[in-house]
Amino acid sequence: MPLYKSISVNSQTTVKIWKIQESYSELLEPLDLKPQSLERVLGMKSELHQRGFLSVRHLLREFGYTDQDLFYDENGKPHLKDGKHISITHSFTFSGVIVSDKEVGIDIEMQRDKIAIIAHKFVDYEFNYLNKTAKDYINKLTIIWGIKESLYKLFATPGMLFREHFLVIPFTVEEGSTVAWIDYQGKKYRYNTAFLEFEGFTCAYVVP
């Protein structure tokens, strides 16, 4: 089973990343899915999405959980029955799960040049330190997107906007971490963030 990386963020928080190399049937066979999970995966039109969904269930097993331990609230945010906090992501051939005693968020994105076309939709303050001609411009945009997506998953509040409510402090790709803020409805929240790059992908995650 291709558990790709396991990262101990701190004593309460762990990230696990899966490289999806198995076929749909190989991923499905050893799993015991809830009826609604099986219905959901069978209804997916893309095998890529099916394999991503199933690989997340294999990551749950790596944490000692099963599909029965996972449920979603009305905003689509995942939760664990034992009260620990969880966030989930999958993108093409990688999936990731973060589990913690505290609220967390995680995102994996493929690094693609076309992110520059939509940068104005999710970047505002960060343009003050980004250099559009730098070699790492796409890498940095992908990191910023991943951090803001992780914040959105953590907060799970409809109406939040990446460009207006989330702010990522200046960083270098080599640092592998930075600080991010949420400024929403007169309140400010500070989060520690970390990120890593592998095989043309970026993983970012946030913890309070």
C-alpha positions in Angstrom: 0.0 0.0 0.0 1.6 3.3 -1.1 1.5 5.4 2.0 3.6 8.2 0.5 4.4 10.4 3.5 3.6 10.5 7.2 4.3 13.8 8.9 4.2 14.3 12.7 3.3 18.0 12.8 3.2 18.1 16.6 2.2 15.7 19.4 -1.5 16.2 18.6 -1.4 16.4 14.8 -0.4 14.1 12.0 -0.5 14.4 8.2 -0.6 11.3 5.9 -0.3 11.4 2.1 -1.2 8.6 -0.2 0.1 8.1 -3.8 -2.8 6.6 -5.7 -1.3 3.8 -7.8 -4.0 1.1 -7.4 -6.9 0.4 -9.6 -10.4 1.2 -8.5 -11.1 -2.5 -7.8 -7.9 -2.9 -5.8 -8.8 0.1 -3.6 -12.4 -1.0 -3.2 -12.0 -4.7 -2.3 -10.5 -4.5 1.2 -12.8 -1.6 2.4 -16.0 -1.9 4.4 -18.0 1.1 3.3 -21.2 2.5 4.7 -24.1 2.2 2.3 -24.2 5.9 1.7 -20.4 5.9 1.0 -20.8 3.1 -1.5 -23.7 4.8 -3.2 -21.6 8.0 -3.4 -18.6 6.3 -4.9 -20.7 4.3 -7.4 -22.4 7.6 -8.5 -19.1 9.3 -9.4 -18.6 9.6 -13.1 -14.8 9.9 -13.0 -12.7 6.9 -12.0 -10.1 9.4 -10.9 -12.5 10.8 -8.3 -13.6 7.3 -7.3 -10.0 6.3 -6.6 -9.4 9.5 -4.7 -12.4 8.9 -2.5 -11.3 5.3 -1.8 -7.7 6.2 -1.2 -8.9 8.6 1.6 -10.6 5.6 3.2 -7.2 3.7 3.1 -5.6 6.7 4.8 -8.3 6.5 7.5 -7.2 2.9 8.1 -3.6 4.2 8.5 -4.9 6.3 11.4 -6.8 3.4 12.9 -10.3 4.5 11.7 -12.8 3.1 9.3 -15.4 4.7 7.0 -17.9 4.2 9.8 -16.0 6.6 12.0 -16.3 9.5 9.5 -19.4 11.7 9.0 -20.1 15.1 7.4 -22.0 18.1 8.6 -24.5 20.3 6.7 -21.6 22.4 5.3 -19.8 19.3 4.0 -17.1 19.4 6.6 -15.8 16.0 7.7 -15.8 14.9 11.4 -14.7 11.9 13.4 -17.0 10.2 15.9 -14.3 10.2 18.6 -14.2 14.0 18.5 -10.8 14.4 16.9 -10.6 16.9 14.0 -10.0 15.8 10.4 -9.5 17.4 7.0 -9.4 15.6 3.7 -8.0 16.3 0.2 -7.3 14.6 -3.1 -5.9 15.8 -6.4 -5.2 13.5 -9.4 -2.8 10.9 -8.1 -2.4 12.0 -4.5 -4.7 12.2 -1.5 -4.1 13.5 2.0 -5.6 13.4 5.5 -4.7 15.5 8.6 -6.0 14.4 12.0 -5.6 16.6 15.2 -6.9 17.4 18.6 -7.5 20.9 17.2 -9.3 22.3 14.1 -7.2 21.7 11.0 -7.3 22.0 7.2 -5.4 20.4 4.4 -5.2 20.8 0.6 -3.2 19.1 -2.2 -2.9 20.8 -5.6 -1.2 20.0 -8.9 1.3 22.8 -9.9 -0.1 24.3 -13.1 0.7 27.4 -15.0 -2.9 28.3 -15.5 -3.2 29.3 -11.8 -1.7 32.6 -12.8 -4.7 33.3 -15.0 -7.1 33.2 -12.0 -4.6 34.7 -9.4 -6.6 37.9 -9.2 -9.6 35.9 -7.9 -7.9 34.7 -4.7 -4.8 37.0 -4.3 -5.0 40.6 -3.0 -2.5 41.5 -0.2 -0.1 38.8 -1.4 0.5 40.7 -4.7 2.6 43.1 -2.6 5.3 40.5 -2.2 4.8 38.3 -5.2 7.1 38.7 -8.3 5.3 37.7 -11.5 8.6 37.2 -13.3 10.2 35.1 -10.7 10.9 31.4 -11.4 8.9 30.4 -8.3 5.8 32.5 -9.1 3.6 29.5 -9.9 4.9 27.6 -6.9 4.1 30.5 -4.6 0.6 31.0 -6.1 -0.1 27.2 -5.6 1.1 27.5 -2.0 -1.1 30.5 -1.3 -4.1 28.8 -2.9 -3.5 25.6 -0.9 -3.2 27.6 2.4 -6.4 29.5 1.7 -8.2 26.4 0.7 -7.1 24.8 3.9 -8.3 27.8 5.9 -11.7 27.6 4.1 -12.0 23.9 5.0 -11.1 24.5 8.6 -13.5 27.4 9.1 -16.3 25.9 6.8 -18.3 29.1 6.8 -20.4 29.9 3.7 -19.7 33.5 2.5 -16.0 33.5 3.2 -13.9 34.7 0.2 -10.3 33.8 -0.4 -9.3 37.2 -1.7 -11.1 39.3 0.9 -11.0 37.3 4.1 -7.7 35.3 4.0 -4.2 36.7 4.2 -0.9 34.8 3.8 2.3 36.4 5.3 5.4 36.7 3.0 7.4 33.4 2.7 9.9 31.6 0.7 9.3 28.2 -0.9 12.4 26.9 1.0 11.0 27.9 4.4 8.2 25.4 4.2 6.0 27.4 6.6 4.4 30.8 7.2 1.5 32.4 9.1 -1.9 33.1 7.7 -4.8 35.2 9.0 -8.5 35.2 8.7 -10.2 38.6 8.9 -13.9 38.0 8.9 -16.9 40.0 10.3 -14.7 42.1 12.6 -12.7 39.2 14.0 -9.1 38.2 13.3 -7.8 34.6 13.6 -4.1 33.6 13.3 -3.0 30.2 12.0 0.3 28.4 11.6 0.7 26.9 8.1 3.1 24.5 6.5 3.6 23.3 2.9 5.7 20.8 0.9 6.3 20.1 -2.7 6.6 16.6 -4.4 6.3 15.2 -7.9 4.7 18.4 -9.3 2.2 18.8 -6.4 1.9 21.1 -3.4 0.5 20.1 -0.1 -0.5 22.8 2.4 -2.0 22.5 5.8 -3.0 24.8 8.7 -3.3 24.5 12.4 -4.3 27.1 15.0 
